[in-house]
Amino acid sequence: MDMEMLGRLSNAFGPSGFEEDVVRTAAGYLGRYQVENDAMNNLYACMPEAESGKPVIQLDAHLDECGFMVQCIHSNGCLGILMLGGFHLTNVPAHSVLVKTRDGRLIKGIITSKPVHFMNDEERSSQSLDIESIYVDIGACSRKEAEEDFGISVGDPMVPDVSFSYDKDHGICFGKAFDNRAGCACIIETMNKLYEERKDLFVNVVGAFASQEEVGMRGATVTSQIVKPDLAIVFEGSPSDDFFFDAAVTQGKMKGGVQIRRMDKSYISNPAFVEYAIETAQSLGIKYQEAVRRGGSTNAGKLSLTGKAVPVLVLGVPTRYVHSHYNFCAKADLEAACQLAAEVIRRLDLSAIRHICRQDLL
C-alpha cells in the first residue's frame, strides 16, 4: 500500500456533497484507467480494453467524510453549524476545523466548548449536548467581519483539521477520514494488482468511488445503476472495537487482519460469497476476522438491491475512532484487504459465480 497515496486521500477536503478534492486526488492515481465522474461527485474507473460480455464486479468505497456546514452566522461572528454525517455530539467540541469558503480558501476555526470557569453546577455535571448550542469560532468579532474579511457564507462546508502521518516503525497510520479514504486507497491498490492480468480475468473490474454515503448511501444508489454489477466488493474503514470489548468478542481488532462482515443494519451478507472469501483467505494465509455488527451500515445496503440483487462482499479495514477527528489504522490490515479482494477476483469463474449468485439452487 502506498502510504503517500493514503495520506493525500486522507488530507483531501471532502464532506458529504463536497467531494471534489477527493475526486481529483483519487483520479490522480488512476491515470492508466478509463476514468469519468458524474454530477453527484461519483467517480468511475474502468480497466482499459475491457471485453464486453464478461460479468462485472464493482469495487466500491465512499469518498465523503463526516463534516459540518455553516447553518447561520451570528452577530458576534460565531458560526452556527449542522452535521454532515454521524458525529456523536460528545466527540465534537474543542477541536479545530477547516471551513472552505466559496472562493476556495480554507479558514481555520475552533468548535466552541464553554470553559469550565463559566459553567454553573448543572452544566458541569451534564452530559447532554445540542448541535444548536455548538458553534465554530473563526476568530471574527462580528457577522460583518466573518462575511467580509473571512469570506464565510451560509452553506460553506467544513471538516476536521487533521494532517496524516505514518509511523513506519509500527506500521500505523494516523489521520482523518479513514472511513472511508482507506477504502478508496484499497480500490486503487486492488485494481493495480490486477491490471497486468486484466485480460485473463473472468470478470471486468470497475472501481466506483461513491459520494454521500454518510448521509444515506446516496452515491451508491447511482453508481449501482451505472455499473450494473453482477458482484460487488465494498471496502470500508470499519470501526475498530478492540478498545471497547473483551478480546474474546472483539471482531474489529487493529492488526487483526481484514474484517469480513457478515451483517450490519443495512445488509445481511451473501453466505456463499463470504465462505468463498474465507476459503480464499485460509488457503493463502491472509489474516482475517469475521464480524456480525449490531449497528452501522455500508453501501452494500444499496448495491445488494440493484437489478435482480447483487451479492456483495464487505471487507473492512479496522479503524480506531471513526466518526471523530482522529483515526488510527494499520498498514497490514489495508494490505490484507487488498490482497484478499484481488485473490477473490482472480479465482472467480463461471462455477463460482453461479454458486455465489445462487443460480445452482434449482
C-alpha positions as CSV (number, residue, x, y, z in Angstrom):
1,M,0.0,0.0,0.0
2,D,1.3,3.4,-1.0
3,M,1.3,5.5,2.2
4,E,1.7,8.7,0.3
5,M,-1.4,8.0,-1.6
6,L,-3.4,7.2,1.5
7,G,-2.1,10.4,3.1
8,R,-3.2,12.6,0.3
9,L,-6.6,10.9,0.2
10,S,-6.9,11.3,4.0
11,N,-5.9,15.0,3.9
12,A,-8.3,15.8,1.0
13,F,-11.3,18.0,1.8
14,G,-14.5,16.1,1.2
15,P,-17.5,16.1,3.5
16,S,-20.7,14.7,2.0
17,G,-21.8,16.7,-1.0
18,F,-18.4,18.4,-1.4
19,E,-16.1,15.6,-2.5
20,E,-14.5,17.4,-5.4
21,D,-11.0,17.5,-3.9
22,V,-11.2,13.8,-3.1
23,V,-12.3,13.0,-6.7
24,R,-9.3,14.9,-8.1
25,T,-6.9,13.3,-5.7
26,A,-8.1,9.8,-6.4
27,A,-8.2,10.4,-10.2
28,G,-4.6,11.5,-10.0
29,Y,-3.7,7.9,-9.1
30,L,-5.9,6.3,-11.8
31,G,-4.1,7.6,-14.9
32,R,-3.9,4.3,-16.7
33,Y,-7.6,3.6,-16.3
34,Q,-10.7,4.9,-18.1
35,V,-11.9,7.5,-15.7
36,E,-15.1,9.6,-15.5
37,N,-17.2,11.3,-13.0
38,D,-20.9,12.3,-12.7
39,A,-22.9,15.3,-11.5
40,M,-23.1,13.8,-8.0
41,N,-19.3,13.5,-7.5
42,N,-19.2,9.8,-8.1
43,L,-16.0,8.6,-9.7
44,Y,-15.7,5.6,-12.0
45,A,-12.5,3.8,-13.1
46,C,-12.7,1.0,-15.7
47,M,-9.9,-1.3,-16.9
48,P,-8.8,-0.4,-20.4
49,E,-9.7,-2.7,-23.2
50,A,-12.5,-4.3,-21.2
51,E,-14.2,-7.2,-23.0
52,S,-17.9,-6.9,-23.4
53,G,-20.0,-9.8,-22.3
54,K,-17.9,-10.6,-19.2
55,P,-19.6,-10.5,-15.8
56,V,-18.9,-7.2,-13.9
57,I,-17.5,-6.9,-10.4
58,Q,-17.8,-3.4,-8.8
59,L,-15.3,-2.3,-6.3
60,D,-16.9,0.2,-4.0
61,A,-15.8,2.7,-1.4
62,H,-17.2,6.1,-0.5
63,L,-15.4,9.4,-1.0
64,D,-17.1,11.5,1.6
65,E,-16.2,12.1,5.2
66,C,-18.3,13.3,8.2
67,G,-18.2,17.1,8.4
68,F,-20.3,20.2,9.0
69,M,-22.0,23.0,7.2
70,V,-22.4,26.6,8.2
71,Q,-26.1,26.9,9.1
72,C,-26.0,30.6,10.1
73,I,-23.7,33.4,11.1
74,H,-24.4,35.0,14.5
75,S,-24.0,38.7,15.3
76,N,-20.8,38.0,17.3
77,G,-19.2,36.3,14.3
78,C,-19.6,32.7,15.5
79,L,-20.9,30.2,13.1
80,G,-23.9,28.0,13.7
81,I,-23.5,24.6,12.3
82,L,-25.2,21.4,11.3
83,M,-23.6,18.0,10.8
84,L,-23.0,16.2,7.5
85,G,-22.9,12.6,8.7
86,G,-22.9,10.8,12.0
87,F,-20.7,12.5,14.6
88,H,-21.8,12.0,18.1
89,L,-22.1,15.4,19.8
90,T,-19.8,14.4,22.7
91,N,-16.9,14.0,20.1
92,V,-17.4,17.4,18.6
93,P,-16.4,20.3,20.9
94,A,-12.9,21.7,21.5
95,H,-11.5,20.5,18.2
96,S,-10.3,22.5,15.2
97,V,-11.9,22.5,11.8
98,L,-11.3,23.9,8.3
99,V,-14.1,25.9,6.6
100,K,-14.0,26.1,2.8
101,T,-15.2,29.4,1.5
102,R,-16.9,29.9,-1.9
103,D,-13.6,31.2,-3.3
104,G,-11.8,28.0,-2.2
105,R,-9.9,29.4,0.9
106,L,-9.6,27.2,4.0
107,I,-10.3,29.1,7.2
108,K,-9.3,27.6,10.5
109,G,-11.9,27.5,13.2
110,I,-12.4,26.1,16.7
111,I,-15.6,24.2,17.7
112,T,-16.6,26.0,20.8
113,S,-16.6,24.5,24.2
114,K,-17.6,26.6,27.2
115,P,-14.7,27.0,29.6
116,V,-15.3,25.3,33.0
117,H,-14.8,28.7,34.6
118,F,-18.1,29.9,33.1
119,M,-20.2,26.8,33.8
120,N,-22.7,26.5,36.5
121,D,-23.1,23.3,38.6
122,E,-25.7,21.9,36.3
123,E,-23.6,22.4,33.2
124,R,-20.5,20.9,34.9
125,S,-22.4,17.7,35.6
126,S,-24.5,17.5,32.4
127,Q,-23.6,15.1,29.6
128,S,-26.2,16.4,27.2
129,L,-25.4,18.5,24.2
130,D,-27.4,20.2,21.4
131,I,-26.0,20.9,18.0
132,E,-27.8,24.3,18.1
133,S,-25.7,25.3,21.1
134,I,-22.3,24.3,19.5
135,Y,-20.6,26.9,17.4
136,V,-17.5,27.4,15.3
137,D,-15.3,30.3,16.2
138,I,-13.1,31.5,13.4
139,G,-11.6,34.5,15.3
140,A,-14.1,37.0,14.0
141,C,-15.8,39.5,16.3
142,S,-18.9,40.3,14.2
143,R,-21.0,38.9,11.5
144,K,-19.8,41.6,9.1
145,E,-16.1,40.6,9.8
146,A,-16.9,36.9,9.3
147,E,-18.6,37.6,6.0
148,E,-16.5,40.4,4.5
149,D,-13.0,39.7,6.0
150,F,-13.0,35.9,6.3
151,G,-15.3,35.3,3.3
152,I,-17.7,33.0,5.2
153,S,-21.1,32.3,3.8
154,V,-24.1,30.3,4.9
155,G,-23.8,26.8,3.4
156,D,-20.0,26.6,3.5
157,P,-18.7,23.1,4.3
158,M,-16.1,22.2,7.0
159,V,-14.1,19.2,8.0
160,P,-11.8,18.2,10.9
161,D,-8.4,19.9,10.7
162,V,-6.1,16.9,10.9
163,S,-2.9,16.0,8.9
164,F,-1.9,12.5,8.0
165,S,1.3,10.8,9.3
166,Y,2.7,7.3,9.1
167,D,4.7,5.6,11.8
168,K,6.8,3.2,9.7
169,D,8.4,1.6,12.8
170,H,5.0,0.3,14.0
171,G,3.0,0.2,10.7
172,I,0.4,2.7,12.0
173,C,-1.4,5.4,10.0
174,F,-2.8,8.5,11.8
175,G,-5.1,10.9,10.2
176,K,-8.8,11.8,9.5
177,A,-11.5,10.2,7.3
178,F,-10.1,6.7,7.2
179,D,-13.8,6.0,6.9
180,N,-13.5,5.8,4.0
181,R,-10.4,7.1,2.4
182,A,-8.9,3.8,3.5
183,G,-11.4,2.1,1.2
184,C,-10.7,4.5,-1.6
185,A,-7.0,3.5,-1.4
186,C,-7.9,-0.1,-1.4
187,I,-9.8,0.2,-4.7
188,I,-6.8,1.8,-6.3
189,E,-4.4,-0.8,-4.9
190,T,-6.6,-3.7,-5.8
191,M,-7.0,-2.5,-9.4
192,N,-3.3,-2.0,-9.7
193,K,-2.7,-5.6,-8.5
194,L,-5.0,-6.9,-11.3
195,Y,-4.0,-4.5,-14.1
196,E,-1.4,-6.6,-15.9
197,E,-3.7,-9.7,-15.8
198,R,-6.9,-7.9,-16.7
199,K,-7.5,-9.8,-20.0
200,D,-7.1,-13.2,-18.2
201,L,-9.7,-12.4,-15.6
202,F,-13.2,-14.0,-15.9
203,V,-14.7,-10.6,-14.9
204,N,-14.5,-7.0,-15.8
205,V,-13.4,-4.9,-12.8
206,V,-14.9,-1.4,-12.3
207,G,-13.9,0.9,-9.4
208,A,-16.7,3.1,-8.2
209,F,-16.0,5.8,-5.7
210,A,-19.3,6.9,-4.3
211,S,-20.3,10.2,-2.8
212,Q,-22.7,11.0,0.1
213,E,-22.5,7.6,1.9
214,E,-22.5,9.3,5.3
215,V,-25.9,10.9,4.7
216,G,-27.8,7.9,3.4
217,M,-25.7,5.9,0.9
218,R,-26.9,8.2,-1.9
219,G,-24.0,7.9,-4.2
220,A,-24.1,4.1,-4.3
221,T,-27.7,4.3,-5.4
222,V,-26.4,6.0,-8.6
223,T,-23.2,4.0,-9.1
224,S,-25.0,0.7,-9.0
225,Q,-27.4,1.9,-11.7
226,I,-24.5,2.9,-13.9
227,V,-22.1,0.0,-13.4
228,K,-24.9,-2.7,-13.2
229,P,-22.6,-5.2,-11.4
230,D,-23.1,-8.9,-11.2
231,L,-21.0,-9.0,-8.0
232,A,-19.5,-6.3,-5.7
233,I,-16.8,-5.8,-3.1
234,V,-17.3,-3.0,-0.7
235,F,-14.2,-1.6,1.1
236,E,-15.0,0.2,4.4
237,G,-13.0,1.9,7.2
238,S,-14.7,-0.2,9.8
239,P,-14.9,0.7,13.5
240,S,-12.2,-1.0,15.5
241,D,-13.7,-2.4,18.7
242,D,-10.6,-3.7,20.4
243,F,-10.5,-0.9,23.0
244,F,-14.2,-1.3,23.9
245,F,-14.8,-5.1,24.2
246,D,-13.2,-8.1,25.8
247,A,-10.7,-9.8,23.5
248,A,-12.9,-12.9,23.3
249,V,-15.7,-11.0,21.5
250,T,-13.7,-8.4,19.6
251,Q,-14.4,-8.5,15.8
252,G,-12.6,-5.5,14.5
253,K,-9.1,-5.6,16.1
254,M,-6.5,-3.3,14.6
255,K,-3.7,-5.5,13.2
256,G,-6.1,-8.4,13.3
257,G,-6.4,-8.6,9.6
258,V,-9.1,-7.7,7.1
259,Q,-12.6,-7.8,8.6
260,I,-15.2,-9.9,6.6
261,R,-18.6,-8.5,7.6
262,R,-21.5,-10.9,7.8
263,M,-24.2,-8.5,8.8
264,D,-24.9,-4.9,9.8
265,K,-28.1,-2.7,9.9
266,S,-28.1,-2.3,6.2
267,Y,-27.2,-5.7,4.8
268,I,-27.2,-9.5,5.5
269,S,-24.3,-10.9,3.7
270,N,-24.5,-13.5,0.9
271,P,-23.2,-16.6,2.7
272,A,-21.7,-18.2,-0.4
273,F,-19.7,-15.1,-1.2
274,V,-18.4,-14.9,2.4
275,E,-17.5,-18.6,2.5
276,Y,-15.7,-18.2,-0.8
277,A,-13.7,-15.3,0.6
278,I,-12.9,-17.2,3.8
279,E,-11.7,-20.2,1.9
280,T,-9.5,-18.0,-0.3
281,A,-8.0,-16.3,2.8
282,Q,-7.4,-19.6,4.6
283,S,-5.7,-21.1,1.5
284,L,-3.3,-18.2,1.1
285,G,-2.7,-17.4,4.8
286,I,-4.3,-14.0,4.6
287,K,-5.1,-12.7,8.1
288,Y,-8.9,-12.1,8.5
289,Q,-11.6,-11.7,11.2
290,E,-15.3,-12.1,10.9
291,A,-17.9,-9.5,12.1
292,V,-21.6,-9.5,12.9
293,R,-22.3,-5.8,13.6
294,R,-25.2,-4.7,15.8
295,G,-25.1,-1.3,14.2
296,G,-23.6,0.6,11.3
297,S,-24.1,0.3,7.5
298,T,-22.3,0.4,4.3
299,N,-23.0,0.9,0.6
300,A,-23.7,-2.9,0.5
301,G,-27.2,-2.0,1.6
302,K,-27.8,-0.2,-1.7
303,L,-25.6,-2.3,-4.0
304,S,-27.3,-5.5,-3.0
305,L,-30.7,-4.3,-4.1
306,T,-29.6,-3.5,-7.7
307,G,-31.4,-5.3,-10.5
308,K,-32.2,-8.8,-9.6
309,A,-30.0,-8.5,-6.5
310,V,-26.2,-8.3,-6.3
311,P,-24.0,-10.5,-3.9
312,V,-21.8,-8.1,-2.0
313,L,-18.6,-8.9,0.0
314,V,-17.9,-6.3,2.6
315,L,-14.2,-6.0,3.5
316,G,-13.4,-3.7,6.4
317,V,-10.1,-2.1,7.5
318,P,-10.3,-1.9,11.3
319,T,-10.0,1.8,12.2
320,R,-10.0,3.3,15.6
321,Y,-12.3,6.2,16.5
322,V,-14.2,6.5,13.2
323,H,-16.6,9.4,13.0
324,S,-14.3,11.5,15.2
325,H,-11.5,13.9,14.3
326,Y,-8.6,11.4,14.7
327,N,-8.1,7.9,13.4
328,F,-5.6,5.1,13.6
329,C,-5.4,2.1,11.2
330,A,-2.7,-0.4,10.3
331,K,-0.9,-0.8,7.1
332,A,-1.0,-4.6,7.5
333,D,-4.8,-4.6,7.6
334,L,-5.0,-2.4,4.5
335,E,-2.8,-4.7,2.6
336,A,-4.7,-7.8,3.8
337,A,-8.0,-6.2,2.4
338,C,-6.4,-5.5,-1.0
339,Q,-4.7,-8.9,-1.2
340,L,-7.9,-10.8,-0.3
341,A,-10.0,-8.7,-2.8
342,A,-7.5,-9.3,-5.6
343,E,-7.3,-13.1,-4.9
344,V,-11.1,-13.4,-4.7
345,I,-11.4,-11.8,-8.2
346,R,-8.5,-13.8,-9.7
347,R,-10.2,-17.1,-8.7
348,L,-13.7,-16.2,-10.0
349,D,-15.0,-18.5,-12.7
350,L,-18.4,-19.4,-14.1
351,S,-19.0,-22.1,-11.5
352,A,-18.0,-19.9,-8.6
353,I,-20.2,-17.0,-9.8
354,R,-23.2,-19.3,-10.4
355,H,-22.8,-20.6,-6.8
356,I,-22.4,-17.2,-5.3
357,C,-25.4,-15.9,-7.2
358,R,-27.4,-19.0,-6.2
359,Q,-28.1,-19.9,-9.8
360,D,-27.3,-23.6,-8.9
361,L,-30.2,-23.9,-6.4
362,L,-32.7,-25.2,-8.9
